[in-house]
Amino acid sequence: MNLKGKVVVITGGASGIGRALCRRFAAEGLRGLLIADRDLAGAERMAGELQGLALPADVAVEADLQRLVQRAVDAFGQIDLFCSNAGIIIPGGEEASDADWQRIWGVNVQAHVYAARAVLPAMLARREGYLLQTVSAAGLLTQIGSAPYAVTKHAALAFAEWLAVTYGDAGIKVSCLCPQGVRTNLLLNAQWKGFSFLAEGSLEPEQVAEEAVRGLAEERFLILPHPEVAEFFRRKAADYDRWLRGMRRLQAKVQGAGGES
């Protein structure tokens, strides 16, 4: 996809990877940009900087996704690229509360479903459209210290795969942006080892956005800002048991003798 002259919607666009995507995509010469975020003030600042539109949205609420899609269509006529970027992380395992499991499922998985419901009918009618989903390397590998994050990111990747298989011959393109550590507030303010260890080797959001532009231009399903993730994924597929043993060693190293903090 060449972004010049395109209409783009980005959720979670007020900060982090989303903010970097907004700026980098706008530099390509978009015709229209709608920035959605629960942080309306932050979205409005970005919209003012980039001559876009801002809308408050809780991506776990389907009505909010329908509303922002309709707003973009009303303003620009159509949506060429919808970026489901918003996401959250919750530490813990099976003991995490039902409320936490439901909350992260809504943001990290169901939001992608709601976005697809909202944008696909028009895209399919004109046999053209693109979905970019920020998934994380955790969707290909796992996340030490967070079962909810690992599970929901695997599910998000599975849904993206299904969309690509089901609608690829109908003109719909799908890409998954799967970085490891990225220097956002989510990582820099992390207080638990299972996530903060990713700071080593982490990238700036702008580097992730640059790779996203390249991946969209090449229409790659997997966009991997950390190229080593591809090798880790190959090792996992080649020998699952060996990969699991290696991940247990990494978990022990990260957590240390004193356990998770």
C-alpha positions in Angstrom: 0.0 0.0 0.0 1.2 3.5 -0.9 -0.2 5.7 1.8 -0.2 8.9 -0.3 -3.7 10.2 -0.7 -5.2 7.5 1.6 -7.7 7.8 4.5 -6.5 6.2 7.7 -8.1 5.5 11.1 -5.8 4.8 14.0 -7.0 3.7 17.5 -4.8 4.4 20.5 -3.3 7.2 18.5 -2.6 9.7 21.3 0.6 8.1 22.6 3.2 5.4 22.1 3.2 3.4 18.9 -0.1 4.9 17.9 1.2 8.4 18.0 4.3 7.4 16.1 2.1 5.8 13.4 0.0 8.9 13.1 3.1 11.1 12.5 4.8 8.7 10.2 1.7 8.0 8.1 0.9 11.7 7.9 4.3 12.3 6.4 3.4 10.1 3.5 0.7 12.6 2.4 -2.6 11.2 3.6 -5.9 12.6 2.4 -7.5 12.0 5.7 -6.6 10.9 9.3 -8.9 10.1 12.2 -7.2 9.6 15.5 -9.2 7.7 18.2 -8.3 7.3 21.8 -9.8 7.3 25.3 -7.5 10.2 25.9 -9.4 12.8 23.9 -7.1 15.7 24.8 -4.1 13.7 23.6 -5.9 12.7 20.4 -6.9 16.3 19.8 -3.3 17.5 20.2 -2.2 15.0 17.6 -5.1 15.9 15.3 -4.1 19.6 15.6 -0.5 18.8 14.8 -1.4 16.7 11.8 -4.5 18.4 10.4 -6.6 15.3 11.3 -9.7 14.6 13.2 -9.9 13.3 16.8 -12.6 11.2 18.4 -12.9 9.7 21.9 -13.3 5.9 21.7 -13.2 2.9 24.0 -12.3 0.2 21.6 -13.9 -2.5 23.8 -17.3 -0.8 23.1 -18.7 -1.7 19.7 -20.8 1.4 19.4 -17.7 3.5 19.7 -16.0 1.7 16.8 -19.1 2.0 14.7 -19.3 5.7 15.5 -15.7 6.5 14.6 -15.9 4.6 11.4 -19.0 6.5 10.4 -17.3 9.8 11.3 -14.4 9.0 9.1 -16.7 8.0 6.2 -18.7 11.2 6.7 -15.6 13.3 6.6 -13.5 11.6 3.9 -15.9 9.3 2.0 -14.2 6.0 2.8 -11.5 4.3 4.9 -8.5 2.8 3.1 -6.5 1.7 6.1 -7.9 0.9 9.6 -5.2 0.5 12.3 -6.4 -1.4 15.4 -3.5 -0.3 17.6 -5.0 0.2 21.1 -3.9 -2.5 23.6 -3.3 -3.1 27.3 -1.3 -5.5 29.4 -2.2 -7.1 32.7 0.3 -9.2 34.7 -0.6 -12.5 36.3 -1.6 -16.0 35.4 -4.7 -18.1 35.8 -5.3 -16.4 39.1 -6.0 -13.0 37.4 -9.5 -11.9 38.2 -12.4 -12.5 35.8 -12.8 -8.8 35.5 -9.2 -8.4 34.3 -9.5 -11.3 31.8 -12.7 -9.7 30.4 -11.1 -6.2 30.2 -8.0 -7.3 28.4 -10.0 -9.6 26.1 -12.2 -6.6 25.1 -9.3 -4.3 24.2 -6.8 -6.8 22.8 -9.2 -9.1 20.9 -12.8 -8.0 20.7 -11.8 -4.6 19.5 -10.4 -6.1 16.3 -13.6 -8.0 15.7 -15.7 -4.8 16.2 -13.4 -2.9 13.8 -13.7 -5.6 11.2 -17.5 -5.6 11.5 -17.5 -1.8 11.0 -15.2 -1.4 8.1 -15.4 -4.6 6.1 -18.8 -4.2 4.4 -17.7 -1.1 2.5 -14.2 -2.4 1.8 -15.7 -5.7 0.4 -18.2 -3.7 -1.7 -15.3 -1.9 -3.4 -13.0 -4.9 -3.2 -10.2 -2.9 -1.6 -9.2 -2.1 1.9 -6.4 -2.7 4.5 -6.4 -3.7 8.1 -3.3 -3.2 10.2 -3.4 -4.8 13.7 -0.8 -4.1 16.4 -0.4 -7.5 17.9 3.1 -7.8 19.5 5.7 -10.5 19.3 3.8 -12.1 22.2 1.2 -13.3 19.7 3.9 -15.4 18.0 5.8 -16.4 21.1 4.5 -15.7 24.6 4.7 -13.2 27.4 6.6 -14.1 30.6 4.6 -13.1 33.6 1.3 -12.4 31.8 -1.1 -15.1 30.7 -3.8 -12.6 29.8 -1.5 -10.7 27.4 -0.1 -13.9 25.9 -3.5 -15.4 25.3 -5.2 -12.3 23.9 -2.3 -11.5 21.6 -2.3 -15.1 20.3 -6.1 -14.7 19.7 -5.6 -11.4 17.9 -3.1 -13.0 15.6 -5.4 -15.9 14.9 -8.2 -13.5 14.0 -6.0 -11.6 11.6 -4.9 -14.8 10.0 -8.5 -15.8 9.5 -9.4 -12.4 8.0 -6.4 -12.7 5.6 -7.5 -16.2 4.5 -11.2 -15.5 4.2 -11.0 -12.1 2.5 -7.7 -12.0 0.8 -9.1 -12.9 -2.6 -11.8 -10.3 -2.2 -9.2 -7.4 -2.2 -8.7 -7.1 1.6 -5.1 -6.9 2.9 -4.2 -7.7 6.5 -0.9 -7.0 8.3 0.1 -7.7 11.9 2.7 -5.4 13.5 4.6 -7.5 16.0 7.3 -5.7 17.9 9.0 -6.9 21.1 10.0 -4.2 23.5 9.1 -0.6 22.5 10.1 2.4 24.5 6.6 3.6 25.4 5.2 4.5 28.8 3.8 1.0 29.0 7.4 -0.4 29.0 9.3 2.4 30.7 6.9 2.5 33.7 6.6 -1.3 34.0 7.1 -2.4 37.6 7.1 -6.2 37.0 10.1 -8.1 35.7 8.1 -10.2 33.2 7.6 -7.1 31.0 10.4 -4.6 32.0 13.1 -7.1 30.9 12.1 -6.2 27.4 13.7 -2.8 27.8 17.0 -4.3 26.7 16.9 -4.3 22.9 13.8 -2.2 22.8 13.1 0.2 19.9 11.8 3.7 19.8 8.1 4.0 18.6 9.4 5.9 15.6 11.5 2.9 14.5 8.4 0.7 14.8 6.4 3.2 12.7 9.1 3.3 10.0 9.0 -0.5 9.8 5.2 -0.4 9.6 5.4 1.9 6.5 7.8 -0.5 4.8 5.7 -3.5 5.7 2.6 -1.9 4.3 4.4 -1.0 1.1 5.4 -4.6 0.7 2.0 -5.8 1.9 3.6 -8.3 4.4 1.3 -10.1 6.8 3.9 -10.2 9.5 5.7 -6.9 10.1 8.6 -7.5 12.5 10.5 -4.5 13.7 12.7 -6.9 15.7 13.9 -9.2 13.0 15.1 -11.7 15.5 11.5 -12.5 16.3 11.3 -14.4 13.0 14.1 -16.7 14.0 12.5 -17.3 17.5 9.3 -18.2 15.7 11.1 -20.6 13.4 12.8 -22.3 16.3 9.4 -22.6 18.1 7.9 -24.3 15.0 10.9 -26.5 14.4 11.1 -28.0 17.9 8.3 -26.9 20.3 9.6 -28.8 23.3 13.1 -27.3 23.0 11.6 -23.9 22.6 9.5 -24.4 25.8 12.6 -25.5 27.7 14.4 -22.4 26.5 11.5 -20.1 27.6 11.5 -21.7 31.0 15.2 -20.9 31.3 14.5 -17.3 30.3 11.7 -17.1 32.8 14.0 -18.3 35.6 16.6 -15.7 34.6 14.1 -12.9 34.4 12.3 -13.7 37.7 15.5 -14.6 39.6 15.6 -16.7 42.7 13.3 -14.4 44.6 10.4 -14.9 42.2 8.3 -12.4 40.3 8.0 -8.8 41.4 
